[in-house]
Amino acid sequence: MASFVHHRFLISILLIACMIAGARAAGSSAIYYKPSPWRTAHATFYGDETARETLGGACGYGNLFNNGYGTNTAALSTTLFNSGYSCGQCFQITCSQSKACYKGVVATVTATNICPPNWSQDSNAGGWCNPPRDHFDMSKPAFMKIAQWKAGIVPVVYRRVPCTRTGGLRFSFQGNGYWLLVYVMNVGGGGDIAGLSVKGSKTGWISMSHNWGASYQAFATLAGQSLSFKVTSYTTKQTIVANNVAPPDWRAGYTYTSKVNFR
């Protein structure tokens, strides 16, 4: 009888240890992006109060209103844009050391475009987005939150912050059954993407190459298969899997929403 009780006691101890280890593993897999330190830069704006000129953009998000980004967006200088790997990142920006500033007001924007360099002008006199400058060319509605628009350009301080998104990752499809181009949108957490893989219901995982902005491509026969995606964050390096995102009859030109996201 004593041996039986001792045996049950050992089993209980092992079960508790397994539960603790499992809880620790679950906690370590949940990576939350934290704000970065504040840095200095400058900001301008483009377009008018409707922000129509911001639609589209180098990140490939298309209609920013329909896809959940609205008017709180900005184009990044080449240095910040980082060949498109900064697409989807979120920034807090506040005006600093200018009479045009609205003191204490912070605007939160998403990177959706690139502000290309202008080599015909000096970096301090019109070539605002020339490397190595950190610069934000904001939508006019976003700029008007932090400063008087007539100022044109103002010094700012900024920092990266977690992107708060509603719902799961969204995958916008282009291409055909033999070449798939995917734009990843509505990314939470760090907001950015470092790598994307696709898996058809009849294939293994296929690594997709970075096209530009927030788009990735795969040259593979995927027609007639349900599609899953494995997504890696550029900032946190965390990888999550979005299973069965698109049905077997998926089509180019459609956007499919997953049930998972970064935090």
C-alpha angles and dihedrals in degrees: 000000000000090000090052093051091047090051092052090047091055091048090052091051091050092049092051091048091051091050092051092047090049092050091050091049091049091050093049092052092059104082117186120197114233127206118268126230118278118266135184126250141135131257136207131167138232132204127013137286092290091060090216091139089063094062114112108008135169094292091065098233092139115200102020092196095054093042096054103256098103120178098319094097140116142195113232128221115250092262093055095037091065097197090305098306089113092060110125096019116138126226136187111216130186129178116248138193098356133111087227093063124113096220119231095009117128124193121202114209139176122227106242105150146026126249101213123216120263104211092180089071133056115259090240096044112047102324090092095151097048115123133293092026122108103222139163121206097195131195108263094246090053093046091049089060092065105029147008106278093223089070089074095197130028136177112251142181118223144175138188113254134182114276112237110209133176116230130352136319114293124219118201113198130215130163128044142276092295101038120039122192114188129191112201113212142170091040115175130202110026088005094219138100128221100174143005132196128185129208124194122204087253100039141060123242113307118199112229122215123234108255104179137305109352095339130110130184139205127192099210141115103261103146115129094019132108109243132222127185136212111205128193123197116232093214105038098025087223116149125209130181123225107198125207095354096158127035123235091264094056118154138207111251093040129106121220125199125215130206096237136072143164120262 
